[in-house]
Amino acid sequence: MNFHIARNLILLPLTIGILFIAATSTRAEVTLASAEAPIPTALIAKVNTAVAADTPRLTAIFKDLHQHPEIAFTETRTAAIVAKELKALGFIVTEGIGKTGVVGVLKNGPGPTVWFRADMDSNSIREATGLPWAATAQQRLADGSEIDVMHACGHDAHVTWLLGLAKTMVVMKADWSGTLVVYAQPAEEVGLGAQAMVEDKLWQRGFPKPDYAFGAHTVPGPVGVISSSPGVRMAGTDQLDITFNGIGGHGSTPQMTIDPVVMAAQAVLSYQTIVSRNLDPQTSAVLSVGSIVAGRDNNVIPETSVLKLNLRWFTPEVRQQMLKRIDEINNGVAIAAGVAKDKMPTRLMKGNAGPLVNDKALVARINPSLEELMGKGKVIDQFPAVMGSEDFQEAFKSLDTPYAFILVGVAPPELFAKARAAGRPFPYSNHNPDFFVDLAAIPIGAKVNAVAALSILAKRP
């Protein structure tokens, strides 16, 4: 998840940092709307005991996953580990959904069905943490090229937490009734994984349909603090490629060419006016150009250039306005450069996901139990919406399933405090070479997952 947590460049990071500070303060008071009482304290104690006993295994799994990252749709090793662990626990496992997705089903009597997701893919980043379990090897792609890879968004922790949830729920089978479905999703980073699983007949394979769905994600807030908030949590997103077609030639005779590099440069600068001049100033949106691909040699003007764009938005109207202006800018730049009508720029739409909106009633149902687990003031229920995006919700869109997506702090508290003292909202960011998950967060994420599931599935007196 492209999780640079900022609704704007100044105010929101400060707001989020203040919220995490409040949550870690001994005087913090976080009011949680409660639809019902939390699950019994005895069940919370059982979760703590089960996860504590499982922590050495989970830590080993996490370190292994971190050392062997795999980018979108290549998560074969990770998927095999998930399948092996789930089969050993007695889950009925189906592999290869959406290429590398894994679904495990555990039926445990009558009751609701809960689906719980972890995403598996990594980022194309060279790790700079220096940790003993850091990723150091490059990944070889199908075309023979090699790229740097790193779990810079915590998906290795998500998978580990999912396996911790699975083990805990097996150990505690006598305490709950219903069906638990855990699944490992590919390709979240490119926004295509959930869609790929659905298109590969996820809902036509006979799996129990979800009554509720959950996901959890790392955030560089302090270990021991989580966010479980209702309403709009994350922005919608699009990944798209723009190709400019020119006429190549020698660098010394530019008059005989139509330079696609210049067109790309003009477009990049013009795109910056879309948010600043075409959208309502009170509207939240982001347009970022993540890559410019053009040519190879110093003295050759290439025939094409490609811009790789990323959009963030909260309403379909804003999305359409951004796409419309992108097309208008592209065509205007090309016409001004003298491009023929049959060579006008093209737009390739790739990954897409709508905004993530947590179900208010479901959040109210699980939060009392999460606060019982985490402690007073450690569950933030009014976390601001962020411009980061997810595709988790896309799997359930056609079913209208209520879902909740939980953020789990993974940064050492002392580093978080030091960053705040220096005026920074977080000690590091997702998608950065220095991103890491503190090992203390591994059991916490597993506990959070288990308690969320038990909030729905636990047997009640």
Secondary structure, DSSP 8 states (H G I E B T S, - for coil): ------SSSSHHHHHHHHHHHHHHSTT-------SS----HHHHHHHHHHHHHHHHHHHHHHHHHHHS---TT--HHHHHHHHHHHHHTT-EEEEEETTTEEEEEEEESSS-EEEEEEE---BS-------TT---S-EE-TTS-EE--B--SSHHHHHHHHHHHHHHHHHTGGGB-EEEEEEEE--TTTT-HHHHHHHTTGGGS-----SEEEEEEEEEEETT-EE---EEEE-EEEEEEEEEE-B-EETT-GGGSB-HHHHHHHHHHHHHHIIIIIS-TTS-EEEEEEEEE--SSTTEE-SEEEEEEEEEESSHHHHHHHHHHHHHHHHHHHHHHT--GGG--EEEEEEEE--EEE-HHHHHHHHHHHHHHH-TT-EES----BS---SGGGGGGGGT--EEEEEEEEE-HHHHHHHHHTT-S-SS-TTSTT----TTHHHHHHHHHHHHHHHHHB---
